[in-house]
Amino acid sequence: MNIFFLSHTEDGGIYKVGSHHLSREFSKMGNKVTHISTPISFPQLLIGKGSRSRIDQAKNGAFQDKNGVIQIVDKIPFPLRILNQNVIISHQLISHSILEADFILMDQPLFAPALSKLDLKGKIIYRPTDVYLEGSMVESQKVALKIADGVIATSHTVLNNLNINSDLPKHVEENGVEFYRFYSKPSKINNRDNVVYLGSLDERFDWGLIRYLAIKFSDLKFDLYGTIRNFDPRNNNDENSIILPPNIRLLGPVPYEEVPYILKKYKVGLLPFVNNELNQGRSPMKLYEYLASGLNVVSLRTRTLEQLNLPCVELYDNTKNACIALEKANKLNNSSILGVESAKKQDWSNKTKSILNFMKTIEGT
């Protein structure tokens, strides 16, 4: 098959998202796979706004990666959220041979208006990964649902927020894990200590909770890896700045290839998100990576995680419960093996097979 991914994030950067894993697995199956991520604007290129990998891919043009996937970041005159550039984008998609696609899996709804202009032979599957409540993403998502032949959501909460009242085929497939990259043997799980968070430090991250836990558990180190976005608690010019205790260490972003080696040093992995509707629908990329690495997990209680009911995952809904959850997770020993076993079932190869089965159900419709 000829499969296109229209994604919000370029492959090859700091962050590895679901479309990167799925495109790799579909390519390994022998399919022709093209991965196109959100185009970058000329002003963004000029001032260097964006990740290094995104800028480089836009400047250097399409290339085939080591997994056989064609990677593309196009250039457009203005940022996509600001101005409708559907004609330009639709022509770019045609130049990449999207008219020959058998399937188009789209997790970036901003591509939808351009796709709607094309006479496509292939099936469109909208693959929402977040809850959108306002702005251009909401309007683009409406278009995505109009043109989609099917929907694959990353959680039931995300699916329910779409309010699909038609017979549109739908499926839920949570994010998975590249299991054997992260796998920790039982003999290597014990004798660990300290707490880790690895991911984006953005508006979804609960800085207040982290500070509270670090003060309560002053004997533990809280190591945070990731890019700080929007709010830096150390910025004294920000009225919301907070003083972080010395056992919180901000260690910056790390390449995906190094993540397994980092996680294997820790006892507990945190998913400390702000409690709002956006986070209630999240299928955290790090959940199964933590578990496969042998960590116990402490996370905000969300509808998604409650439904999963996983071993070695302690949930909280307030700061007091977060302390109880962390204390319990920090005392657990060999039960991490159960977490490893649960993560194994969520390998991306299994996720891809499940999605392929769904695709086959709409192939002839």
C-alpha positions as a printed Julia matrix, in Angstrom:
365×3 Matrix{Float64}:
   0.0    0.0    0.0
   0.91   3.64  -0.46
   0.38   5.37   2.91
   0.7    9.07   3.75
   0.94  10.56   7.24
   0.04  14.23   7.73
   1.48  14.95  11.16
   1.85  17.84  13.6
   5.5   17.0   14.43
   8.5   16.28  12.22
  10.43  13.06  12.7
  14.1   13.33  13.63
  13.74  15.89  16.41
  13.79  15.64  20.2
  10.22  14.38  20.44
   9.03  11.07  19.05
   5.27  10.93  18.47
   2.83   8.27  17.37
   2.95   9.02  13.64
   6.73   8.49  13.66
   6.38   5.03  15.17
   3.45   4.06  12.97
   5.14   5.22   9.77
   8.23   3.18  10.69
   6.18   0.05  11.4
   4.1    0.38   8.22
   7.32   0.77   6.23
   8.77  -2.37   7.86
   5.67  -4.22   6.62
   6.69  -3.38   3.05
   4.41  -0.4    2.44
   5.46   2.8    0.73
   5.25   5.47   3.43
   5.49   9.26   3.24
   5.48  11.37   6.42
   4.63  15.06   5.93
   4.6   17.31   8.98
   3.3   20.83   9.57
   4.87  23.23   7.05
   7.1   26.01   8.32
   6.68  29.64   7.25
   9.3   31.88   5.69
   9.27  34.27   8.7
   9.84  31.3   11.03
  12.76  30.18   8.88
  14.18  33.69   8.81
  14.25  34.09  12.6
  15.06  30.44  13.25
  11.83  29.75  15.15
  11.29  26.03  15.5
  13.31  22.93  16.2
  16.64  22.46  14.46
  15.41  19.31  12.73
  12.29  21.03  11.39
  14.28  23.93   9.99
  16.9   21.64   8.44
  14.29  19.41   6.8
  12.51  22.42   5.32
  15.78  23.77   3.91
  17.12  20.46   2.61
  13.94  19.03   1.12
  12.46  15.54   1.11
  14.65  12.59   2.08
  14.28   8.9    2.85
  15.2    7.93   6.4
  16.88   4.74   7.59
  13.48   3.04   7.93
  12.56   3.76   4.32
  10.06   6.51   5.2
  10.07   9.65   3.04
  10.23  12.67   5.38
   8.94  16.08   4.25
   8.6   19.55   5.81
   7.3   22.09   3.29
   7.72  25.87   3.3
   4.79  28.31   3.14
   4.61  32.13   3.14
   2.93  32.57   6.54
   2.29  30.49   9.69
  -0.49  27.98   9.07
  -2.56  29.02  12.1
  -2.63  32.66  10.98
  -3.61  32.56   7.31
  -5.49  30.17   5.05
  -3.01  28.88   2.45
  -4.99  25.9    1.21
  -4.2   26.41  -2.47
  -0.46  26.42  -1.82
  -0.59  23.42   0.49
  -2.85  21.41  -1.81
  -0.41  21.98  -4.7
   2.47  20.88  -2.46
   0.61  17.71  -1.5
  -0.06  16.96  -5.17
   3.65  17.42  -5.92
   4.37  14.75  -3.3
   2.02  12.34  -5.15
  -0.69  12.27  -2.49
  -3.27  11.64  -5.23
  -1.77   8.16  -5.53
  -2.17   7.37  -1.82
  -4.24   4.39  -0.75
  -4.57   5.75   2.79
  -3.95   9.14   4.39
  -3.61   9.16   8.19
  -3.9   12.74   9.44
  -3.25  13.84  13.02
  -2.69  17.51  12.09
  -6.19  18.9   11.36
  -4.72  22.06   9.82
  -4.06  19.97   6.71
  -7.78  19.18   6.34
  -8.91  22.31   4.43
  -6.21  21.71   1.8
  -7.09  18.01   1.55
 -10.75  18.92   1.01
  -9.77  20.62  -2.28
  -8.31  17.44  -3.76
  -9.91  14.6   -5.7
  -8.4   11.74  -3.75
  -8.69   8.07  -4.63
  -7.48   6.91  -1.22
  -9.23   6.78   2.14
  -8.71   9.53   4.72
  -8.4    8.54   8.37
  -8.45  11.35  10.89
  -6.27  10.45  13.88
  -6.85  13.06  16.62
  -4.37  12.98  19.5
  -5.69  15.9   21.58
  -8.9   17.59  22.66
  -9.34  20.9   20.81
 -11.55  23.48  22.52
 -10.87  26.73  20.68
  -9.07  28.45  17.82
  -8.25  27.42  14.27
  -7.79  23.78  15.27
 -11.51  23.48  16.09
 -12.6   24.74  12.68
 -10.02  22.62  10.88
 -11.13  19.57  12.84
 -14.71  20.09  11.62
 -13.4   19.9    8.06
 -11.33  16.83   8.93
 -14.44  15.02  10.16
 -16.39  15.97   7.02
 -13.8   14.49   4.66
 -12.73  11.51   6.79
 -13.64   7.94   5.89
 -12.79   6.85   9.44
 -11.46   8.08  12.79
  -8.76   6.6   15.0
  -8.52   8.46  18.32
  -5.78   8.0   20.91
  -8.29   7.83  23.79
 -12.02   7.45  24.4
 -12.07  10.98  25.82
 -10.64  12.4   22.6
 -13.15  10.37  20.57
 -16.12  11.44  22.7
 -15.14  15.12  22.4
 -15.52  14.86  18.62
 -19.29  14.42  19.07
 -19.53  12.19  16.02
 -23.23  11.54  15.41
 -22.87   9.73  12.12
 -22.05   6.19  11.08
 -18.44   7.18  10.5
 -16.24   4.16  11.36
 -14.28   4.83  14.54
 -11.59   3.14  16.58
  -9.52   3.92  19.69
  -5.82   3.08  19.71
  -3.74   4.51  22.54
  -0.11   5.45  22.11
   2.33   2.58  22.52
   6.0    1.91  23.13
   9.02   0.73  21.19
   9.24  -2.04  23.76
  12.6   -3.67  23.1
  14.32  -0.28  22.98
  13.15   0.45  26.54
  12.91  -3.04  28.03
  14.53  -3.61  31.43
  15.19  -7.17  32.59
  13.8   -7.97  36.05
  17.33  -8.33  37.45
  18.02  -4.69  36.55
  14.9   -3.18  38.1
  15.88  -3.23  41.78
  18.27  -0.88  43.6
  17.09   2.25  41.85
  16.09   5.52  43.41
  14.83   9.04  42.67
  12.12  10.46  40.44
  12.11  11.44  36.77
   9.91  13.3   34.31
  10.82  13.29  30.65
   8.8   15.31  28.14
   7.73  18.8   27.25
   7.67  21.33  30.11
   4.79  23.4   28.78
   1.42  24.75  29.89
   0.21  21.19  30.56
   2.89  20.63  33.22
   2.0   21.15  36.89
   4.97  23.07  38.34
   3.19  23.7   41.62
   2.71  19.99  42.25
   6.35  19.19  41.45
   7.52  21.84  43.91
   5.15  20.51  46.58
   6.33  16.91  46.14
  10.0   17.9   46.11
   9.59  19.74  49.41
   7.71  16.82  50.99
  10.24  14.26  49.7
  13.44  16.23  50.24
  15.52  13.03  50.28
  14.62  12.31  46.64
  15.98  13.98  43.52
  13.38  15.14  40.99
  15.09  15.21  37.59
  13.15  16.94  34.81
  14.26  16.41  31.2
  12.67  18.45  28.43
  12.29  21.78  26.71
  10.8   24.55  28.85
   7.99  26.27  26.94
   5.73  29.24  27.73
   6.55  29.44  31.44
   9.95  29.2   33.1
   9.55  29.05  36.91
  13.05  30.48  37.33
  12.2   33.72  35.49
  12.15  36.37  38.19
  10.49  38.82  35.78
   7.4   36.6   35.64
   4.9   37.34  38.41
   4.1   33.63  38.54
   7.72  32.57  39.04
   8.35  30.13  41.88
  11.4   29.15  43.87
  12.3   25.55  43.15
  13.88  23.51  45.95
  17.44  22.27  45.32
  16.37  18.65  44.76
  14.57  19.65  41.54
  17.05  19.53  38.66
  16.21  20.93  35.22
  18.4   18.91  32.85
  17.16  20.03  29.43
  15.98  18.05  26.4
  17.61  14.77  25.37
  17.56  12.88  22.04
  15.1   10.0   21.83
  17.94   7.52  21.39
  19.3    8.41  24.85
  15.98   8.19  26.7
  16.11   4.43  27.54
  19.52   4.79  29.2
  18.3    7.72  31.26
  15.08   6.08  32.45
  16.86   2.94  33.66
  18.48   4.99  36.45
  15.22   5.9   38.2
  12.66   4.31  40.49
   9.58   6.42  39.72
   8.36   8.15  36.56
   6.04  11.14  36.88
   3.18  12.28  34.65
   2.4   15.52  36.54
  -0.17  17.25  34.38
  -2.53  20.11  35.14
  -6.05  18.8   35.71
  -8.06  20.12  32.77
 -10.1   18.73  29.88
  -7.13  18.77  27.5
  -5.06  16.54  29.78
  -8.03  14.29  30.59
  -7.9   13.04  27.01
  -4.17  12.53  26.74
  -2.58   9.2   25.95
   0.88   9.98  27.37
   3.76   8.83  25.17
   5.88   8.25  28.26
   3.44   5.95  30.09
   4.52   2.67  28.51
   8.11   3.86  28.07
   8.29   4.3   31.85
   6.71   0.89  32.46
   8.88  -0.92  29.9
  11.93   0.62  31.6
  10.88  -0.89  34.93
   9.65   2.3   36.59
   6.65   2.67  38.83
   4.46   5.53  37.59
   2.73   8.35  39.45
   0.19  10.24  37.36
  -2.69  12.64  37.48
  -5.92  10.65  37.55
  -7.47  10.92  34.1
 -10.41   9.12  32.53
  -7.99   7.5   30.09
  -5.68   6.08  32.77
  -8.56   5.01  35.0
  -9.98   2.96  32.13
  -6.61   1.31  31.5
  -6.23   0.27  35.19
  -2.56  -0.66  34.76
  -0.27  -2.3   37.33
   2.52  -0.18  38.82
   0.59   3.04  38.08
  -0.5    5.15  41.06
  -3.08   7.85  40.32
  -3.83  11.04  42.24
  -6.42  13.81  41.98
  -5.02  16.3   44.51
  -1.72  17.16  46.18
  -2.4   15.07  49.28
  -3.15  11.99  47.18
  -0.08  12.73  45.04
   2.09  12.4   48.16
   0.44   9.1   49.04
   0.87   7.86  45.46
   4.55   8.8   45.35
   5.26   7.24  48.73
   3.63   4.0   47.6
   5.4    3.97  44.22
   8.75   4.65  45.85
   8.33   1.68  48.22
   7.32  -0.84  45.55
  10.02  -3.26  44.45
   9.6   -6.2   42.1
   6.03  -5.3   41.15
   7.64  -3.21  38.39
   7.93  -6.5   36.5
   4.15  -6.46  36.1
   4.45  -3.03  34.54
   7.06  -4.32  32.1
   4.74  -7.15  31.05
   1.82  -4.78  30.52
   4.0   -2.51  28.37
   5.12  -5.41  26.18
   1.57  -5.85  24.89
   1.56  -2.19  23.79
   4.5   -2.42  21.4
   4.06  -0.24  18.32
   4.15  -3.31  16.07
   0.94  -4.52  17.75
  -0.6   -1.05  17.52
   0.13  -0.94  13.79
  -1.48  -4.34  13.19
  -4.59  -3.2   15.05
  -4.78  -0.02  12.96
  -4.21  -2.03   9.78
  -7.18  -4.25  10.65
  -9.33  -1.14  11.06
  -8.1    0.22   7.74
  -9.15  -3.0    6.02
 -12.7   -2.57   7.3
 -13.08   0.72   5.42
 -10.89  -0.11   2.42
 -13.79  -1.25   0.26
 -16.4    1.21   1.47
